[in-house]
């Protein structure tokens, strides 16, 4: 019987190595990638059953990479493994099709349970995050409806701008002209109602697109 195939996505090599050692006795670890775009390419080639991914990753953050993955491979199980204890991110991850949201400081048994639950079609959220999600909904159940909307391409451009890439560099990576990048930047700032690059970076940090450290 074929072992469950897992793909890891985290921009810290030591983290990938640690989780690979934890999972390998029970599962087939197909590989580890360090950014969201590499994740999409690797998933298309390796066809994993489960993807363990972080929220904050270069080039394309985990939330948006997860959305793209579910479009490509609806049956894949997404398990977010992150230090980000923000209940809004957890809720967004689940709405985007994730099966689990687990904190990196959880016990290894919690992660293994999350994988097992995901394979059986059961959602899993670390207990402290689940409690925070319930409190957030109680305080303001309409919060989701007020989120700003950006297209997938605008999200890619926003993240790379916040990471410090030039418009020419972004154009090269996304295979678009720097004029098109500039156009996307203008539309992003209009949609988010912000006027400076510093505000772009702050927004990206709050959204978990880039690290705040």
Secondary structure as UniProt FT lines:
FT   STRAND          5..9
FT   HELIX           13..24
FT   TURN            25..26
FT   STRAND          28..33
FT   HELIX           36..46
FT   STRAND          50..53
FT   HELIX           62..72
FT   TURN            74..75
FT   STRAND          77..82
FT   HELIX           87..95
FT   TURN            96..97
FT   STRAND          100..103
FT   TURN            104..105
FT   HELIX           108..119
FT   TURN            120..121
FT   STRAND          124..125
FT   HELIX           127..139
FT   TURN            141..142
FT   HELIX           143..146
FT   HELIX           152..162
FT   TURN            163..164
FT   HELIX           167..174
FT   HELIX           178..192
FT   HELIX           197..206
FT   TURN            207..208
//
